[in-house]
Amino acid sequence: MTANKVNLQPAFVLHSRPYRDTSLLVDLLTMNFGRLTVVARGARSAKSKIRGILSPFLPLLVSFSGKNELRTLQQAEMSGMSYAFSPKVLLSGFYLNELLTKLLPIHESYPEVYQSYQSTLIALTKSLQPEVELRFFEKCLLANLGYGLRLDQTANHEQVLPEKQYFFEFGHGLKLAKSASPSNFLGKNLLALHDGCLSTKDELQEAKRLLRGVLAILLGGKKLKSRELFL
């Protein structure tokens, strides 16, 4: 394997769009090369062998070449069955894809994000409460992008207490709230997110509010179409 040619790399399709007459531009999430865009030449032609497999939520092995920002897809094959989602959960999957497309830098390796993404897809096929899986994925993504949230301690290195209220300041962390406010977070709910155990409605709502607030700052005003359809 060289920088010029990569063979049989585990990958998922995040997004694809028509390119020229019969080709596709495909955004991929790969295990070892992060997010990248490839040209799938002739992929939309009737004779193409890969026409039906360049789809989201289908585990692939891809081979590609090139040194520029835009690589050329050489081969793609299935490495497993497509994940089957209910209509509501399908929107959750598209949300993950759109989030990665907009936030993950290209050509940077994020193996933990890849593993978390695949684990989240598997969990979503069985989950009765997809928001739990989305919150944990968002938390993992933020950590890998360098914006990990310390939720068991304040910015002053004081232990977060379940009965206290806190406010979050981007770039600094949690601070003890001096007065009640709708924008505060209850320590109990912060600790639940820290421990990876979101079980109550309040815990889910506050986890969503905190994580979405941080993501909104990183998105810089970019809108997520999938988010407008649900959640």
Secondary structure, DSSP 4 states (H G I P E B T S, - for coil): --SSEEEEEEEEEEEEEEETTTEEEEEEEETTTEEEEEEETTTTSTT-SSTTT--BT--EEEEEE-SSSEEEEEEEEESSPPPP--HHHHHHHHHHHHHHHHHSPBT---HHHHHHHHHHHHHHTT-S-HHHHHHHHHHHHHHHTT-----SB-TTSPBP-TTSEEEEETTTEEEE-SS--TT-EEHHHHHHHHHT---SHHHHHHHHHHHHHHHHHHHTT---HHHHH--
